[in-house]
Amino acid sequence: MREQVVAHKVGNRSGGGARRSGAVAQRPARREGVGDAVGSRLRALLGYLPTVLKVALVIAAGFLIFAGYRVAASASFFQVRRVEVQGNARVASSDIQAAVRRETEKTGVW
């Protein structure tokens, strides 16, 4: 049985030397950051979903955001309990209190 000897290429191995015509320089793969990994996974997952399901998910997310806003706006935490008026010289305190209560009656301070 005969042994084969493989000779090493002579020259600079970093790729800075002369290249063959038509050769493409190889570059290391780009590493993804933490945010990029989540985004690429989400895009890959959404690539499998049909367009109708994507539209339904967007509508459902919009409805949930709207419903969450309405629940938060009507929470007792945001209701006006007391209106204090100081430094008024041109308008009566009762008029200012009535205007503030009228504006904040339904949604509180939101």
N, C-alpha and C positions, 0 to 999 in steps of 0.2 A: 504494500500500500504506500502511496506517495503522499507526502505532506505538502499542503499548500501554504504559501507565505503571502500574506496580504500586506502590501506596502502602504505606508501612511502618505497622505498628501503632503507635499512640500509647500511651505509658504505660511502666510499669516492666517491663523484659524479664526480670527475675529471678524472676518468678512470685509475688512477695509481695503484689501488689495483689489487687483483687477478681477472683474467678473465676466462670466460668459455672456454672450449676447442673448438677450431674452430671459436671463435668469432674474428671478424675483427675490428680493431681500426678505429674509424671514425675520419676523419680529415676535417677541414673546406675547402671549395672550394677555389681554387687558384684564386686570383683576377688578371685580365688581365690589363696590362699597356695600355697606349694610343696606342703605336705601335702594341701591340699584338692584340688589338681589331680590328684595321684596317686589319691586316694580316689575322685574323680568318674570318672576314667578306668576304675578297677577296677570300680566299680558299673556303668558303661556296658557294659563287656566282659561282666560276669557277667549282665547283663540278657538277653543273647542265648543263654545256656546253659540247657538244660532242667534241671529240678529234679533228675532222677536223676543227671545229670553233676555237679551241685553237691554232692550227697550223696557221690558217689564221690570227688570231690576232697577233701572234708573228711575222709573215712575214710583216704584215702591220705596226707594231711598228718599225721593223727594217728599212723598207722603209722610214718611217717618220723621223727617226733619221738620216739616210743617206741624205735625201733631206734637212733636216734642216742644216746639216753640209755644204752641197754644197751651200746653200743660204748664210749662214754666211761667208763662205770662199770667196765668190765672192762679198761680200758687199764692198762698197767703203771705209768704215771705216778701213778695213784691207789692203787696197792697199798701196804700198810703193810710197810715193810722192817725197821723197828726200833721197839721200844717201850721208852722209858726211863721209869723210875718214880723219883720223888724225894719225900721228905717223908712217906713212909708210916709210920705208927706202929701202926695197928690191923689192917692186912691185909698179908699177905706179898706181896712184889713179884711172885713167880711167879703168884699168883692173879690179880692185876690184869693182868699180861701175857697170861695165858690168856684172860681175859674179853675183852680188847680184840681179840686175834687171832680169837677165835670170832665176834665181832660184825662184824669187817671182812674176814672170809675171802672172801666171795662178791663183794661190791661195792666193796671198798676203802673209802676214807674217805667215799664218797658215802653 
